[in-house]
Amino acid sequence: MDGYISGYPADTQKRLQQIRATILQAAPGAEEVISYQMPAFKCHGMLVYFGAYEKHIGFYPLPAGIAMFSREIAGYKHSKGAIQFPLDKPLPLQLVTKMVRFRVKKNLEKGIIKNGKNKK
């Protein structure tokens, strides 16, 4: 992940490191990986991805993360699975934290259901 981040201008690197640190704080023990040629985190399954672009940081909390926080992301350009955080505005790190925690919870729930531990 360091290699990915170091390939960008200093200001963008700072923002990428902020996103990275926020994700790790929200999901202690999450595994850093490169997936689809961008930084990503795993914790009981894929959590989130992020990447740098010319004018924004892309954040990918998967479709469930977008749907759950549709009101909070209304002011950002977004799609079914991605949000664009403009480089000329502060990163919404509290929102990123909430989204990552939501994704951890969903992954844990999915694992419980998959393993049949919720059956009586």
Biopython code that builds the backbone (N, CA, C, O; Angstrom):
import numpy as np
from Bio.PDB.StructureBuilder import StructureBuilder

atoms = [
    (1, "MET", "N", (0.826, -1.188, 0.000)),
    (1, "MET", "CA", (0.000, 0.000, 0.000)),
    (1, "MET", "C", (0.874, 1.258, 0.000)),
    (1, "MET", "O", (0.515, 2.267, -0.606)),
    (2, "ASP", "N", (2.010, 1.193, 0.674)),
    (2, "ASP", "CA", (2.917, 2.345, 0.677)),
    (2, "ASP", "C", (3.349, 2.702, -0.733)),
    (2, "ASP", "O", (3.457, 3.881, -1.070)),
    (3, "GLY", "N", (3.600, 1.689, -1.565)),
    (3, "GLY", "CA", (4.004, 1.925, -2.945)),
    (3, "GLY", "C", (2.937, 2.662, -3.739)),
    (3, "GLY", "O", (3.248, 3.547, -4.535)),
    (4, "TYR", "N", (1.692, 2.301, -3.523)),
    (4, "TYR", "CA", (0.581, 2.968, -4.193)),
    (4, "TYR", "C", (0.532, 4.434, -3.765)),
    (4, "TYR", "O", (0.475, 5.330, -4.608)),
    (5, "ILE", "N", (0.552, 4.669, -2.480)),
    (5, "ILE", "CA", (0.410, 6.022, -1.945)),
    (5, "ILE", "C", (1.568, 6.915, -2.366)),
    (5, "ILE", "O", (1.363, 8.088, -2.680)),
    (6, "SER", "N", (2.781, 6.375, -2.377)),
    (6, "SER", "CA", (3.961, 7.194, -2.687)),
    (6, "SER", "C", (3.996, 7.671, -4.135)),
    (6, "SER", "O", (4.802, 8.538, -4.471)),
    (7, "GLY", "N", (3.154, 7.132, -4.987)),
    (7, "GLY", "CA", (3.142, 7.544, -6.388)),
    (7, "GLY", "C", (2.341, 8.806, -6.664)),
    (7, "GLY", "O", (2.169, 9.179, -7.824)),
    (8, "TYR", "N", (1.848, 9.470, -5.626)),
    (8, "TYR", "CA", (1.005, 10.653, -5.798)),
    (8, "TYR", "C", (1.667, 11.889, -5.206)),
    (8, "TYR", "O", (2.591, 11.774, -4.400)),
    (9, "PRO", "N", (1.195, 13.081, -5.605)),
    (9, "PRO", "CA", (1.738, 14.321, -5.020)),
    (9, "PRO", "C", (1.541, 14.339, -3.505)),
    (9, "PRO", "O", (0.669, 13.653, -2.973)),
    (10, "ALA", "N", (2.359, 15.129, -2.824)),
    (10, "ALA", "CA", (2.394, 15.157, -1.359)),
    (10, "ALA", "C", (1.024, 15.400, -0.731)),
    (10, "ALA", "O", (0.676, 14.726, 0.239)),
    (11, "ASP", "N", (0.243, 16.334, -1.249)),
    (11, "ASP", "CA", (-1.062, 16.618, -0.655)),
    (11, "ASP", "C", (-2.008, 15.418, -0.800)),
    (11, "ASP", "O", (-2.756, 15.086, 0.120)),
    (12, "THR", "N", (-1.959, 14.791, -1.950)),
    (12, "THR", "CA", (-2.794, 13.603, -2.167)),
    (12, "THR", "C", (-2.335, 12.465, -1.271)),
    (12, "THR", "O", (-3.159, 11.738, -0.717)),
    (13, "GLN", "N", (-1.007, 12.305, -1.123)),
    (13, "GLN", "CA", (-0.473, 11.279, -0.217)),
    (13, "GLN", "C", (-1.002, 11.486, 1.202)),
    (13, "GLN", "O", (-1.378, 10.528, 1.877)),
    (14, "LYS", "N", (-1.027, 12.729, 1.643)),
    (14, "LYS", "CA", (-1.512, 13.044, 2.988)),
    (14, "LYS", "C", (-2.967, 12.597, 3.142)),
    (14, "LYS", "O", (-3.331, 12.010, 4.161)),
    (15, "ARG", "N", (-3.782, 12.866, 2.155)),
    (15, "ARG", "CA", (-5.195, 12.476, 2.200)),
    (15, "ARG", "C", (-5.352, 10.958, 2.175)),
    (15, "ARG", "O", (-6.177, 10.402, 2.899)),
    (16, "LEU", "N", (-4.562, 10.297, 1.345)),
    (16, "LEU", "CA", (-4.613, 8.834, 1.295)),
    (16, "LEU", "C", (-4.210, 8.225, 2.638)),
    (16, "LEU", "O", (-4.810, 7.251, 3.092)),
    (17, "GLN", "N", (-3.196, 8.803, 3.263)),
    (17, "GLN", "CA", (-2.762, 8.316, 4.581)),
    (17, "GLN", "C", (-3.851, 8.568, 5.633)),
    (17, "GLN", "O", (-4.046, 7.753, 6.535)),
    (18, "GLN", "N", (-4.555, 9.695, 5.514)),
    (18, "GLN", "CA", (-5.653, 9.974, 6.450)),
    (18, "GLN", "C", (-6.760, 8.939, 6.319)),
    (18, "GLN", "O", (-7.279, 8.441, 7.318)),
    (19, "ILE", "N", (-7.117, 8.620, 5.083)),
    (19, "ILE", "CA", (-8.153, 7.597, 4.852)),
    (19, "ILE", "C", (-7.668, 6.255, 5.411)),
    (19, "ILE", "O", (-8.412, 5.559, 6.102)),
    (20, "ARG", "N", (-6.439, 5.907, 5.110)),
    (20, "ARG", "CA", (-5.861, 4.641, 5.571)),
    (20, "ARG", "C", (-5.896, 4.541, 7.090)),
    (20, "ARG", "O", (-6.342, 3.533, 7.639)),
    (21, "ALA", "N", (-5.428, 5.583, 7.769)),
    (21, "ALA", "CA", (-5.398, 5.584, 9.237)),
    (21, "ALA", "C", (-6.813, 5.528, 9.812)),
    (21, "ALA", "O", (-7.042, 4.853, 10.816)),
    (22, "THR", "N", (-7.744, 6.215, 9.201)),
    (22, "THR", "CA", (-9.131, 6.217, 9.669)),
    (22, "THR", "C", (-9.733, 4.819, 9.552)),
    (22, "THR", "O", (-10.420, 4.354, 10.461)),
    (23, "ILE", "N", (-9.476, 4.161, 8.441)),
    (23, "ILE", "CA", (-9.986, 2.796, 8.248)),
    (23, "ILE", "C", (-9.395, 1.857, 9.294)),
    (23, "ILE", "O", (-10.119, 1.066, 9.900)),
    (24, "LEU", "N", (-8.094, 1.941, 9.507)),
    (24, "LEU", "CA", (-7.443, 1.061, 10.485)),
    (24, "LEU", "C", (-7.948, 1.325, 11.901)),
    (24, "LEU", "O", (-8.068, 0.394, 12.698)),
    (25, "GLN", "N", (-8.240, 2.569, 12.217)),
    (25, "GLN", "CA", (-8.763, 2.900, 13.536)),
    (25, "GLN", "C", (-10.192, 2.366, 13.694)),
    (25, "GLN", "O", (-10.569, 1.903, 14.771)),
    (26, "ALA", "N", (-10.972, 2.431, 12.633)),
    (26, "ALA", "CA", (-12.359, 1.968, 12.688)),
    (26, "ALA", "C", (-12.465, 0.446, 12.633)),
    (26, "ALA", "O", (-13.453, -0.129, 13.089)),
    (27, "ALA", "N", (-11.455, -0.197, 12.079)),
    (27, "ALA", "CA", (-11.461, -1.659, 11.942)),
    (27, "ALA", "C", (-10.105, -2.208, 12.371)),
    (27, "ALA", "O", (-9.326, -2.664, 11.534)),
    (28, "PRO", "N", (-9.817, -2.164, 13.683)),
    (28, "PRO", "CA", (-8.525, -2.658, 14.158)),
    (28, "PRO", "C", (-8.311, -4.104, 13.713)),
    (28, "PRO", "O", (-9.212, -4.937, 13.808)),
    (29, "GLY", "N", (-7.133, -4.376, 13.238)),
    (29, "GLY", "CA", (-6.815, -5.725, 12.796)),
    (29, "GLY", "C", (-7.184, -6.009, 11.350)),
    (29, "GLY", "O", (-6.917, -7.102, 10.850)),
    (30, "ALA", "N", (-7.793, -5.045, 10.669)),
    (30, "ALA", "CA", (-8.116, -5.244, 9.255)),
    (30, "ALA", "C", (-6.822, -5.443, 8.472)),
    (30, "ALA", "O", (-5.784, -4.863, 8.793)),
    (31, "GLU", "N", (-6.907, -6.262, 7.455)),
    (31, "GLU", "CA", (-5.736, -6.583, 6.633)),
    (31, "GLU", "C", (-5.684, -5.654, 5.429)),
    (31, "GLU", "O", (-6.666, -5.507, 4.702)),
    (32, "GLU", "N", (-4.536, -5.031, 5.226)),
    (32, "GLU", "CA", (-4.335, -4.174, 4.066)),
    (32, "GLU", "C", (-3.975, -5.045, 2.867)),
    (32, "GLU", "O", (-3.116, -5.922, 2.957)),
    (33, "VAL", "N", (-4.641, -4.792, 1.747)),
    (33, "VAL", "CA", (-4.364, -5.524, 0.514)),
    (33, "VAL", "C", (-4.461, -4.553, -0.663)),
    (33, "VAL", "O", (-4.985, -3.447, -0.538)),
    (34, "ILE", "N", (-3.951, -4.991, -1.789)),
    (34, "ILE", "CA", (-4.185, -4.290, -3.046)),
    (34, "ILE", "C", (-5.132, -5.175, -3.833)),
    (34, "ILE", "O", (-4.845, -6.349, -4.065)),
    (35, "SER", "N", (-6.260, -4.615, -4.245)),
    (35, "SER", "CA", (-7.257, -5.355, -4.999)),
    (35, "SER", "C", (-7.786, -4.430, -6.088)),
    (35, "SER", "O", (-8.040, -3.253, -5.834)),
    (36, "TYR", "N", (-7.950, -4.942, -7.264)),
    (36, "TYR", "CA", (-8.348, -4.118, -8.406)),
    (36, "TYR", "C", (-7.384, -2.940, -8.580)),
    (36, "TYR", "O", (-7.789, -1.844, -8.967)),
    (37, "GLN", "N", (-6.124, -3.181, -8.291)),
    (37, "GLN", "CA", (-5.043, -2.202, -8.420)),
    (37, "GLN", "C", (-5.219, -0.965, -7.551)),
    (37, "GLN", "O", (-4.742, 0.118, -7.891)),
    (38, "MET", "N", (-5.915, -1.135, -6.417)),
    (38, "MET", "CA", (-6.047, -0.020, -5.476)),
    (38, "MET", "C", (-6.005, -0.548, -4.045)),
    (38, "MET", "O", (-6.240, -1.735, -3.818)),
    (39, "PRO", "N", (-5.709, 0.317, -3.084)),
    (39, "PRO", "CA", (-5.692, -0.106, -1.683)),
    (39, "PRO", "C", (-7.073, -0.574, -1.236)),
    (39, "PRO", "O", (-8.097, 0.003, -1.602)),
    (40, "ALA", "N", (-7.068, -1.629, -0.438)),
    (40, "ALA", "CA", (-8.320, -2.177, 0.082)),
    (40, "ALA", "C", (-8.052, -2.779, 1.456)),
    (40, "ALA", "O", (-6.904, -2.990, 1.846)),
    (41, "PHE", "N", (-9.121, -3.047, 2.171)),
    (41, "PHE", "CA", (-9.018, -3.658, 3.492)),
    (41, "PHE", "C", (-9.966, -4.835, 3.580)),
    (41, "PHE", "O", (-11.089, -4.795, 3.078)),
    (42, "LYS", "N", (-9.486, -5.891, 4.233)),
    (42, "LYS", "CA", (-10.285, -7.087, 4.491)),
    (42, "LYS", "C", (-10.465, -7.245, 5.987)),
    (42, "LYS", "O", (-9.540, -7.004, 6.763)),
    (43, "CYS", "N", (-11.646, -7.645, 6.384)),
    (43, "CYS", "CA", (-11.938, -7.985, 7.770)),
    (43, "CYS", "C", (-13.198, -8.839, 7.730)),
    (43, "CYS", "O", (-14.307, -8.315, 7.620)),
    (44, "HIS", "N", (-13.027, -10.143, 7.819)),
    (44, "HIS", "CA", (-14.150, -11.071, 7.666)),
    (44, "HIS", "C", (-14.766, -10.928, 6.281)),
    (44, "HIS", "O", (-15.978, -11.071, 6.117)),
    (45, "GLY", "N", (-13.944, -10.651, 5.302)),
    (45, "GLY", "CA", (-14.373, -10.392, 3.924)),
    (45, "GLY", "C", (-13.913, -8.998, 3.513)),
    (45, "GLY", "O", (-13.345, -8.268, 4.325)),
    (46, "MET", "N", (-14.151, -8.629, 2.275)),
    (46, "MET", "CA", (-13.740, -7.308, 1.808)),
    (46, "MET", "C", (-14.549, -6.233, 2.529)),
    (46, "MET", "O", (-15.766, -6.334, 2.681)),
    (47, "LEU", "N", (-13.833, -5.208, 2.963)),
    (47, "LEU", "CA", (-14.481, -4.092, 3.673)),
    (47, "LEU", "C", (-14.704, -2.909, 2.743)),
    (47, "LEU", "O", (-15.831, -2.602, 2.353)),
    (48, "VAL", "N", (-13.607, -2.258, 2.402)),
    (48, "VAL", "CA", (-13.662, -1.042, 1.586)),
    (48, "VAL", "C", (-12.420, -0.960, 0.714)),
    (48, "VAL", "O", (-11.404, -1.605, 0.973)),
    (49, "TYR", "N", (-12.533, -0.150, -0.320)),
    (49, "TYR", "CA", (-11.420, 0.179, -1.205)),
    (49, "TYR", "C", (-11.316, 1.699, -1.236)),
    (49, "TYR", "O", (-12.267, 2.406, -0.901)),
    (50, "PHE", "N", (-10.140, 2.193, -1.644)),
    (50, "PHE", "CA", (-10.024, 3.626, -1.909)),
    (50, "PHE", "C", (-8.948, 3.850, -2.951)),
    (50, "PHE", "O", (-8.097, 2.989, -3.173)),
    (51, "GLY", "N", (-8.988, 5.005, -3.585)),
    (51, "GLY", "CA", (-8.007, 5.301, -4.618)),
    (51, "GLY", "C", (-7.940, 6.781, -4.911)),
    (51, "GLY", "O", (-8.876, 7.531, -4.633)),
    (52, "ALA", "N", (-6.820, 7.191, -5.476)),
    (52, "ALA", "CA", (-6.604, 8.601, -5.803)),
    (52, "ALA", "C", (-6.839, 8.839, -7.290)),
    (52, "ALA", "O", (-6.509, 8.011, -8.139)),
    (53, "TYR", "N", (-7.412, 9.982, -7.568)),
    (53, "TYR", "CA", (-7.659, 10.410, -8.938)),
    (53, "TYR", "C", (-7.243, 11.865, -9.044)),
    (53, "TYR", "O", (-6.855, 12.479, -8.050)),
    (54, "GLU", "N", (-7.322, 12.412, -10.231)),
    (54, "GLU", "CA", (-6.834, 13.764, -10.456)),
    (54, "GLU", "C", (-7.498, 14.810, -9.559)),
    (54, "GLU", "O", (-6.827, 15.716, -9.064)),
    (55, "LYS", "N", (-8.810, 14.691, -9.346)),
    (55, "LYS", "CA", (-9.523, 15.715, -8.601)),
    (55, "LYS", "C", (-10.258, 15.200, -7.367)),
    (55, "LYS", "O", (-10.938, 15.967, -6.685)),
    (56, "HIS", "N", (-10.125, 13.906, -7.076)),
    (56, "HIS", "CA", (-10.847, 13.364, -5.926)),
    (56, "HIS", "C", (-10.187, 12.101, -5.383)),
    (56, "HIS", "O", (-9.324, 11.498, -6.021)),
    (57, "ILE", "N", (-10.621, 11.724, -4.190)),
    (57, "ILE", "CA", (-10.309, 10.419, -3.608)),
    (57, "ILE", "C", (-11.573, 9.588, -3.770)),
    (57, "ILE", "O", (-12.648, 9.995, -3.331)),
    (58, "GLY", "N", (-11.448, 8.448, -4.389)),
    (58, "GLY", "CA", (-12.579, 7.546, -4.522)),
    (58, "GLY", "C", (-12.626, 6.631, -3.304)),
    (58, "GLY", "O", (-11.606, 6.076, -2.893)),
    (59, "PHE", "N", (-13.793, 6.482, -2.744)),
    (59, "PHE", "CA", (-13.995, 5.606, -1.590)),
    (59, "PHE", "C", (-15.100, 4.634, -1.958)),
    (59, "PHE", "O", (-16.169, 5.033, -2.421)),
    (60, "TYR", "N", (-14.831, 3.350, -1.747)),
    (60, "TYR", "CA", (-15.710, 2.290, -2.220)),
    (60, "TYR", "C", (-16.147, 1.401, -1.048)),
    (60, "TYR", "O", (-15.478, 0.414, -0.741)),
    (61, "PRO", "N", (-17.260, 1.744, -0.397)),
    (61, "PRO", "CA", (-17.746, 0.947, 0.726)),
    (61, "PRO", "C", (-18.728, -0.142, 0.298)),
    (61, "PRO", "O", (-19.486, -0.655, 1.122)),
    (62, "LEU", "N", (-18.716, -0.490, -0.972)),
    (62, "LEU", "CA", (-19.604, -1.483, -1.562)),
    (62, "LEU", "C", (-21.046, -0.962, -1.542)),
    (62, "LEU", "O", (-21.353, -0.039, -0.787)),
    (63, "PRO", "N", (-21.917, -1.528, -2.344)),
    (63, "PRO", "CA", (-23.278, -0.982, -2.453)),
    (63, "PRO", "C", (-24.044, -0.872, -1.131)),
    (63, "PRO", "O", (-24.798, 0.083, -0.941)),
    (64, "ALA", "N", (-23.869, -1.818, -0.228)),
    (64, "ALA", "CA", (-24.588, -1.735, 1.056)),
    (64, "ALA", "C", (-24.165, -0.501, 1.849)),
    (64, "ALA", "O", (-24.992, 0.120, 2.516)),
    (65, "GLY", "N", (-22.891, -0.144, 1.782)),
    (65, "GLY", "CA", (-22.404, 1.046, 2.473)),
    (65, "GLY", "C", (-22.959, 2.325, 1.881)),
    (65, "GLY", "O", (-23.258, 3.275, 2.604)),
    (66, "ILE", "N", (-23.095, 2.348, 0.576)),
    (66, "ILE", "CA", (-23.678, 3.514, -0.091)),
    (66, "ILE", "C", (-25.149, 3.647, 0.304)),
    (66, "ILE", "O", (-25.602, 4.730, 0.675)),
    (67, "ALA", "N", (-25.880, 2.556, 0.223)),
    (67, "ALA", "CA", (-27.315, 2.582, 0.516)),
    (67, "ALA", "C", (-27.586, 3.015, 1.953)),
    (67, "ALA", "O", (-28.498, 3.804, 2.202)),
    (68, "MET", "N", (-26.809, 2.509, 2.889)),
    (68, "MET", "CA", (-27.044, 2.804, 4.298)),
    (68, "MET", "C", (-26.814, 4.281, 4.631)),
    (68, "MET", "O", (-27.469, 4.825, 5.520)),
    (69, "PHE", "N", (-25.897, 4.922, 3.927)),
    (69, "PHE", "CA", (-25.516, 6.299, 4.243)),
    (69, "PHE", "C", (-25.919, 7.270, 3.134)),
    (69, "PHE", "O", (-25.246, 8.276, 2.907)),
    (70, "SER", "N", (-27.009, 6.966, 2.451)),
    (70, "SER", "CA", (-27.413, 7.785, 1.302)),
    (70, "SER", "C", (-27.645, 9.252, 1.670)),
    (70, "SER", "O", (-27.316, 10.140, 0.884)),
    (71, "ARG", "N", (-28.201, 9.516, 2.842)),
    (71, "ARG", "CA", (-28.427, 10.910, 3.254)),
    (71, "ARG", "C", (-27.107, 11.635, 3.508)),
    (71, "ARG", "O", (-26.926, 12.783, 3.101)),
    (72, "GLU", "N", (-26.181, 10.939, 4.195)),
    (72, "GLU", "CA", (-24.906, 11.565, 4.546)),
    (72, "GLU", "C", (-24.029, 11.845, 3.333)),
    (72, "GLU", "O", (-23.199, 12.754, 3.366)),
    (73, "ILE", "N", (-24.204, 11.072, 2.260)),
    (73, "ILE", "CA", (-23.356, 11.267, 1.078)),
    (73, "ILE", "C", (-24.043, 12.087, -0.011)),
    (73, "ILE", "O", (-23.493, 12.264, -1.097)),
    (74, "ALA", "N", (-25.225, 12.579, 0.275)),
    (74, "ALA", "CA", (-26.004, 13.309, -0.736)),
    (74, "ALA", "C", (-25.230, 14.489, -1.333)),
    (74, "ALA", "O", (-25.443, 14.830, -2.496)),
    (75, "GLY", "N", (-24.350, 15.109, -0.573)),
    (75, "GLY", "CA", (-23.600, 16.259, -1.060)),
    (75, "GLY", "C", (-22.363, 15.904, -1.869)),
    (75, "GLY", "O", (-21.647, 16.794, -2.327)),
    (76, "TYR", "N", (-22.106, 14.621, -2.049)),
    (76, "TYR", "CA", (-20.934, 14.160, -2.801)),
    (76, "TYR", "C", (-21.384, 13.465, -4.073)),
    (76, "TYR", "O", (-22.454, 12.859, -4.120)),
    (77, "LYS", "N", (-20.564, 13.560, -5.089)),
    (77, "LYS", "CA", (-20.818, 12.770, -6.288)),
    (77, "LYS", "C", (-20.638, 11.308, -5.895)),
    (77, "LYS", "O", (-19.636, 10.940, -5.283)),
    (78, "HIS", "N", (-21.617, 10.479, -6.252)),
    (78, "HIS", "CA", (-21.536, 9.072, -5.873)),
    (78, "HIS", "C", (-22.309, 8.204, -6.865)),
    (78, "HIS", "O", (-23.106, 8.692, -7.666)),
    (79, "SER", "N", (-22.046, 6.911, -6.782)),
    (79, "SER", "CA", (-22.732, 5.934, -7.608)),
    (79, "SER", "C", (-23.179, 4.796, -6.710)),
    (79, "SER", "O", (-23.154, 4.927, -5.486)),
    (80, "LYS", "N", (-23.577, 3.707, -7.286)),
    (80, "LYS", "CA", (-24.064, 2.559, -6.515)),
    (80, "LYS", "C", (-23.024, 2.022, -5.532)),
    (80, "LYS", "O", (-23.391, 1.504, -4.478)),
    (81, "GLY", "N", (-21.746, 2.133, -5.853)),
    (81, "GLY", "CA", (-20.723, 1.562, -4.991)),
    (81, "GLY", "C", (-19.567, 2.474, -4.646)),
    (81, "GLY", "O", (-18.605, 2.031, -4.019)),
    (82, "ALA", "N", (-19.632, 3.746, -5.039)),
    (82, "ALA", "CA", (-18.489, 4.643, -4.850)),
    (82, "ALA", "C", (-18.921, 6.052, -4.473)),
    (82, "ALA", "O", (-20.017, 6.506, -4.801)),
    (83, "ILE", "N", (-18.014, 6.725, -3.770)),
    (83, "ILE", "CA", (-18.194, 8.133, -3.411)),
    (83, "ILE", "C", (-16.931, 8.865, -3.829)),
    (83, "ILE", "O", (-15.830, 8.324, -3.726)),
    (84, "GLN", "N", (-17.087, 10.090, -4.298)),
    (84, "GLN", "CA", (-15.942, 10.917, -4.648)),
    (84, "GLN", "C", (-15.793, 12.032, -3.624)),
    (84, "GLN", "O", (-16.692, 12.853, -3.446)),
    (85, "PHE", "N", (-14.639, 12.049, -2.950)),
    (85, "PHE", "CA", (-14.316, 13.117, -2.013)),
    (85, "PHE", "C", (-13.364, 14.073, -2.723)),
    (85, "PHE", "O", (-12.210, 13.719, -2.965)),
    (86, "PRO", "N", (-13.828, 15.292, -3.065)),
    (86, "PRO", "CA", (-12.991, 16.241, -3.803)),
    (86, "PRO", "C", (-11.696, 16.575, -3.049)),
    (86, "PRO", "O", (-11.682, 16.693, -1.824)),
    (87, "LEU", "N", (-10.622, 16.721, -3.810)),
    (87, "LEU", "CA", (-9.329, 17.036, -3.208)),
    (87, "LEU", "C", (-9.280, 18.443, -2.631)),
    (87, "LEU", "O", (-8.419, 18.735, -1.801)),
    (88, "ASP", "N", (-10.186, 19.320, -3.052)),
    (88, "ASP", "CA", (-10.157, 20.696, -2.563)),
    (88, "ASP", "C", (-11.067, 20.924, -1.350)),
    (88, "ASP", "O", (-11.305, 22.067, -0.959)),
    (89, "LYS", "N", (-11.572, 19.842, -0.761)),
    (89, "LYS", "CA", (-12.409, 19.945, 0.437)),
    (89, "LYS", "C", (-11.901, 18.986, 1.502)),
    (89, "LYS", "O", (-11.257, 17.990, 1.171)),
    (90, "PRO", "N", (-12.176, 19.264, 2.781)),
    (90, "PRO", "CA", (-11.738, 18.357, 3.848)),
    (90, "PRO", "C", (-12.378, 16.976, 3.693)),
    (90, "PRO", "O", (-13.529, 16.854, 3.274)),
    (91, "LEU", "N", (-11.625, 15.960, 4.032)),
    (91, "LEU", "CA", (-12.160, 14.596, 4.007)),
    (91, "LEU", "C", (-13.164, 14.408, 5.145)),
    (91, "LEU", "O", (-12.911, 14.858, 6.262)),
    (92, "PRO", "N", (-14.285, 13.761, 4.888)),
    (92, "PRO", "CA", (-15.270, 13.503, 5.938)),
    (92, "PRO", "C", (-14.888, 12.243, 6.723)),
    (92, "PRO", "O", (-15.511, 11.192, 6.573)),
    (93, "LEU", "N", (-13.866, 12.366, 7.551)),
    (93, "LEU", "CA", (-13.309, 11.192, 8.222)),
    (93, "LEU", "C", (-14.288, 10.549, 9.205)),
    (93, "LEU", "O", (-14.241, 9.335, 9.407)),
    (94, "GLN", "N", (-15.168, 11.332, 9.816)),
    (94, "GLN", "CA", (-16.178, 10.735, 10.699)),
    (94, "GLN", "C", (-17.136, 9.860, 9.895)),
    (94, "GLN", "O", (-17.537, 8.791, 10.355)),
    (95, "LEU", "N", (-17.497, 10.302, 8.717)),
    (95, "LEU", "CA", (-18.356, 9.512, 7.848)),
    (95, "LEU", "C", (-17.640, 8.231, 7.417)),
    (95, "LEU", "O", (-18.240, 7.156, 7.410)),
    (96, "VAL", "N", (-16.371, 8.345, 7.061)),
    (96, "VAL", "CA", (-15.588, 7.158, 6.686)),
    (96, "VAL", "C", (-15.571, 6.167, 7.843)),
    (96, "VAL", "O", (-15.741, 4.967, 7.632)),
    (97, "THR", "N", (-15.367, 6.654, 9.052)),
    (97, "THR", "CA", (-15.364, 5.785, 10.235)),
    (97, "THR", "C", (-16.694, 5.053, 10.368)),
    (97, "THR", "O", (-16.716, 3.839, 10.573)),
    (98, "LYS", "N", (-17.792, 5.777, 10.254)),
    (98, "LYS", "CA", (-19.114, 5.150, 10.386)),
    (98, "LYS", "C", (-19.342, 4.106, 9.301)),
    (98, "LYS", "O", (-19.898, 3.039, 9.559)),
    (99, "MET", "N", (-18.911, 4.419, 8.098)),
    (99, "MET", "CA", (-19.106, 3.484, 6.991)),
    (99, "MET", "C", (-18.271, 2.216, 7.170)),
    (99, "MET", "O", (-18.748, 1.114, 6.898)),
    (100, "VAL", "N", (-17.046, 2.369, 7.620)),
    (100, "VAL", "CA", (-16.180, 1.204, 7.839)),
    (100, "VAL", "C", (-16.750, 0.335, 8.956)),
    (100, "VAL", "O", (-16.804, -0.887, 8.818)),
    (101, "ARG", "N", (-17.171, 0.943, 10.048)),
    (101, "ARG", "CA", (-17.760, 0.164, 11.147)),
    (101, "ARG", "C", (-19.023, -0.573, 10.685)),
    (101, "ARG", "O", (-19.261, -1.715, 11.078)),
    (102, "PHE", "N", (-19.816, 0.081, 9.863)),
    (102, "PHE", "CA", (-20.995, -0.564, 9.301)),
    (102, "PHE", "C", (-20.597, -1.777, 8.459)),
    (102, "PHE", "O", (-21.207, -2.841, 8.561)),
    (103, "ARG", "N", (-19.573, -1.607, 7.634)),
    (103, "ARG", "CA", (-19.128, -2.708, 6.771)),
    (103, "ARG", "C", (-18.583, -3.870, 7.605)),
    (103, "ARG", "O", (-18.824, -5.029, 7.267)),
    (104, "VAL", "N", (-17.852, -3.582, 8.689)),
    (104, "VAL", "CA", (-17.372, -4.656, 9.571)),
    (104, "VAL", "C", (-18.565, -5.414, 10.131)),
    (104, "VAL", "O", (-18.591, -6.644, 10.110)),
    (105, "LYS", "N", (-19.543, -4.685, 10.628)),
    (105, "LYS", "CA", (-20.738, -5.313, 11.197)),
    (105, "LYS", "C", (-21.432, -6.190, 10.168)),
    (105, "LYS", "O", (-21.814, -7.318, 10.479)),
    (106, "LYS", "N", (-21.601, -5.693, 8.950)),
    (106, "LYS", "CA", (-22.255, -6.465, 7.893)),
    (106, "LYS", "C", (-21.448, -7.722, 7.555)),
    (106, "LYS", "O", (-22.023, -8.791, 7.352)),
    (107, "ASN", "N", (-20.137, -7.598, 7.496)),
    (107, "ASN", "CA", (-19.316, -8.776, 7.207)),
    (107, "ASN", "C", (-19.440, -9.815, 8.310)),
    (107, "ASN", "O", (-19.514, -11.013, 8.036)),
    (108, "LEU", "N", (-19.464, -9.359, 9.556)),
    (108, "LEU", "CA", (-19.628, -10.298, 10.670)),
    (108, "LEU", "C", (-20.990, -10.983, 10.604)),
    (108, "LEU", "O", (-21.085, -12.195, 10.794)),
    (109, "GLU", "N", (-22.042, -10.216, 10.336)),
    (109, "GLU", "CA", (-23.387, -10.787, 10.223)),
    (109, "GLU", "C", (-23.449, -11.797, 9.083)),
    (109, "GLU", "O", (-24.048, -12.864, 9.223)),
    (110, "LYS", "N", (-22.838, -11.464, 7.972)),
    (110, "LYS", "CA", (-22.826, -12.363, 6.820)),
    (110, "LYS", "C", (-22.100, -13.668, 7.174)),
    (110, "LYS", "O", (-22.523, -14.750, 6.764)),
    (111, "GLY", "N", (-21.020, -13.558, 7.927)),
    (111, "GLY", "CA", (-20.286, -14.747, 8.344)),
    (111, "GLY", "C", (-21.090, -15.626, 9.281)),
    (111, "GLY", "O", (-21.031, -16.853, 9.191)),
    (112, "ILE", "N", (-21.837, -15.010, 10.175)),
    (112, "ILE", "CA", (-22.672, -15.766, 11.114)),
    (112, "ILE", "C", (-23.766, -16.507, 10.346)),
    (112, "ILE", "O", (-24.010, -17.689, 10.589)),
    (113, "ILE", "N", (-24.415, -15.818, 9.429)),
    (113, "ILE", "CA", (-25.477, -16.442, 8.642)),
    (113, "ILE", "C", (-24.897, -17.556, 7.772)),
    (113, "ILE", "O", (-25.466, -18.644, 7.688)),
    (114, "LYS", "N", (-23.766, -17.283, 7.127)),
    (114, "LYS", "CA", (-23.131, -18.264, 6.246)),
    (114, "LYS", "C", (-22.751, -19.528, 7.011)),
    (114, "LYS", "O", (-22.892, -20.637, 6.495)),
    (115, "ASN", "N", (-22.277, -19.361, 8.226)),
    (115, "ASN", "CA", (-21.855, -20.507, 9.027)),
    (115, "ASN", "C", (-22.996, -21.155, 9.789)),
    (115, "ASN", "O", (-22.795, -22.153, 10.482)),
    (116, "GLY", "N", (-24.190, -20.599, 9.668)),
    (116, "GLY", "CA", (-25.358, -21.196, 10.303)),
    (116, "GLY", "C", (-25.403, -21.022, 11.794)),
    (116, "GLY", "O", (-26.119, -21.752, 12.479)),
    (117, "LYS", "N", (-24.654, -20.071, 12.317)),
    (117, "LYS", "CA", (-24.611, -19.884, 13.775)),
    (117, "LYS", "C", (-25.842, -19.167, 14.304)),
    (117, "LYS", "O", (-26.033, -19.075, 15.517)),
    (118, "ASN", "N", (-26.672, -18.663, 13.413)),
    (118, "ASN", "CA", (-27.872, -17.974, 13.884)),
    (118, "ASN", "C", (-29.064, -18.919, 13.966)),
    (118, "ASN", "O", (-30.158, -18.506, 14.351)),
    (119, "LYS", "N", (-28.865, -20.153, 13.616)),
    (119, "LYS", "CA", (-29.958, -21.146, 13.699)),
    (119, "LYS", "C", (-30.130, -21.631, 15.129)),
    (119, "LYS", "O", (-29.161, -21.738, 15.881)),
    (120, "LYS", "N", (-31.362, -21.920, 15.494)),
    (120, "LYS", "CA", (-31.628, -22.401, 16.847)),
    (120, "LYS", "C", (-31.756, -23.906, 16.854)),
    (120, "LYS", "O", (-31.981, -24.501, 17.908)),
]
sb = StructureBuilder()
sb.init_structure("model")
sb.init_model(0)
sb.init_chain("A")
sb.init_seg("    ")
for serial, (resi, resn, name, xyz) in enumerate(atoms, 1):
    if name == "N":
        sb.init_residue(resn, " ", resi, " ")
    sb.init_atom(name, np.array(xyz, "f"), 0.0, 1.0, " ", f" {name:<3s}", serial, name[0])
structure = sb.get_structure()
